[in-house]
Amino acid sequence: MSSELRIDFSDPAVRDYMSLIRLQVLTPLSLLINIATLLVCSLILHPSLRGVTHLHPASISPSVPAIAAYILVIYLGQIGYCVLLVIARKVETKNTIIKGVGIALVLANVVMAGWAIAWTFGAFLTSTILLGVLTLLLLYCNVVLITYHVPTWSRPLDIAFIHAPVRLFFILPLSLLFPYSLFVTLGHAWNPAHPDHYDKHQWEGFAVLLAVNVIGLLVIATRHDLVWCIGATWVCVAIWLEDPKPVPVYITAVMFTVFHPITLVAAILWTRFAGKRAEGQIRLPPDEETVREGQVTNGHEVHATNGHEVQADWS
């Protein structure tokens, strides 16, 4: 006699389990699509991603090798995340994966692959739209992680392979890729055949660079965010490494390269010293004379005589 196995999909535990199974399949697949697409667009197609970037320099155009290294770090973090999808045993880690990251990272990988294709073929408007979608997806993912799944050093693998790669992934389009693609779409790039035009639209680049780095500085100062500090500093270095660069943009990039780590160290030291100062304010017990004075109430004093309380009248 055969019995039919029935699964109650209304059970929250069952839904979480099925969500984890889907992520274990879709996340590595989306990462593979992302990596393969960028490799093809970088090594096989002509002009490549790097070639298109060099054909459309702008005031905030970055050093391609520096950004390639940055993306490699993101990929390594996501590979660790895919491993964590399989080996995770803690309930908190599984909840962070399922309800914190979820399908947003899968969609982000697919969108980034689409951006690589659009950028390589010169479809700059499509590229900008895709980067806007990518930024929104990763913004949502990071807000959920920070709000409902706060990183803690009691789970270091969660920080290294969930929070860090997702945060670094978000910083890249927010600070660089989206504004750079928007500049090229709006015609705010200059002809590489005329390097003397490199200072065109320099104040737009200055404004964008200043705005995104001030936001990053606030995040670093308030949250002591080491990952954001590393990512924002890396992007600034990538910008000022690329020559030629307008003076306002170059100076701003160099300044925030220094400001980000200094702000992180200063915020951590301030918090520690403030905490020690609060701990040092210990309330001492009152001395005997203070206790005696406190017993004098309404002109009366309480005395102990032979074990009995005698009230002296001073009226």
Summary of the structure (lengths in Angstrom):
residues: 315
radius of gyration: 29.4
end to end distance: 101.6
largest distance: 106.9
contacts: 927
relative contact order: 0.10
helix: 72%
strand: 5%
